[in-house]
């Protein structure tokens, strides 16, 4: 019997370092390791409007028609909402990490993006959601009960980098208090909110921001200037992209992981931090509440620097409280599915729908 052939449609290359691309890459590797023929279909990412031109590509439709099932990263929806209608006899599954219509933008642009996103979602035969919150958001956009959507919730995992023990001993009590933020430095990730919040904390602290600083250089410059304005520039370091070994070092050296995004559909990085015993300061808007709570961190509203300060300041003063939160973080990580378990759930769903 021939191996099932799946077409995985993404923008650009799978080695891009963001949560969604990481998820897609790990899934592709898992399917290949389990005997599937994975055709990674990389399509060009252009401006939102120009991306719609890809729908007219006859080569794209021919290539996808040769598959048993097509798995499309829903981020690519402007390039696929018409192309999917020309696919005949091939089931299409949308892999939804988050809805682009949830990103901050002007009202009229938001309505336009939501309209195209809705059209794309109507062309697919099934869904893979990274969280219950994402599934609910899709159901709301389609004006349909969640139970009517054929899909599977397959949350990201945090075991990619390994694990570490809870904070204890010298690591727990040492100063300065170390905060690590792991993200591409863009407005959505809330680095400026984090800097403003930390500037309110009366403690000896350091912030290391680990992630791509080339995506939005103007925003990075604004974040650096904000740190200078608040007199904390010497306490804030932007490390840029680092390899996994350096990332492990940063996680082992930190007391808390903080990514107070404007919106976070799940937040793989929260779990990766918990694997090393780090409480998470996370976005209250989105799906982070699947893993983050008051016991293992804090959920803060978007753009609320006071809430960030209120979440971090008590942990700098009360290291016993920090230790309890760290142990809870480790327990949350241990109870969460591994990447193998998550990818196997998706593989079974694709086999069912193919």
C-alpha positions, 0 to 999 in steps of 0.5 A: 500500500502506498504511503499517504501523501499530504501536502503541507502548505505554508508561507516561506520556509519551515525553519522560520522561528515562530510558534506556528512554524515550529508547530508545522515543522515538528508535525511534518517531521512526525508524519515523515517518521511515521511513513507519510509522504510529506510535500511541503508546499512553500508559497510566497508571502507578499503583502496581504492584498498581493498574496491573493494573486497566488490563488490564480496559480495553476501549478499550485492546484495541480500540485495539491491535486496529487495529494491524498489530503492537503493541510493548509496553515490558515495564516496563508488564507489570502493565497488559498481561499479561491484556489481551494475551490478548484481542488476536486476530490482532495480533502483540505484541512485548515491548521489554525494557529490563530485568526489574522482578523484578530490582529490589531488593525483599522476597523475597515481592514479588520472587516476585509481580513475577516471576510477573506478568512471566513471565505477560506474557512468555508472551503475546507473539510476539517480543522486542526486547532491549537487551542479551544480558544482558537476553535471558538474563534473560528466557530464565531467567525463562521457563525456556527456552533463549535460542535458543527466543525469537524476538527481536532484540538491539538495543543502545542507541547513544550518538551522540544528543549528538554526540562529542568528542575523547579527553582530552588536553592541559590537559583531561586534566591539569587539577584538580580531577578531575571526575566526572559521574554522569548518572542519575535520583537513585534508590537503584538508580543508586548515587549514595550508593555513588559518594559514599562511594567518592569520599570515600575518594579522596585527591585534589582532586575534584568530583562533578556529579550530573546527573539528576532529583532529584524521583523520590525526594526522600527518597533525594536528601536522604539522599545530601546528608546522606551527603556532609555526614557524609563531609565532602565536601558542598562537592565534590558538586553535584546539578544536577537535570534539564538540557537537552542543551546543558548535558549536553554541557557537563558531559560535555566538562568531566569526566574520568570518568563514573560510574554504579555502579548496583545493576543496569544492563540496559545503560546508554545513558549509558556510551556517551554518555560514551564519545562524549566520551572519558570512561571509564565506572565502571559496574555489574558487575551487568547488561549494561554489560559489553557495552561497559565493560571494564578498558581503557575504565573499570571494572565495580564490584559493587553497593554496593561503595564500596571498588571505586569508590574503587579504580577512580577513585583511580588515574586521578586520580594517573596521567593518562597511564593516564586518557588511554589509557582515554579513547582506548579509550572513544572507540574503543569508542563508534566501534565501536558501532552508531548509533541509526539502525542499532539502530532499523533492526534493530528496524524490520526485525524488526517488518516480519518479524513483522507 
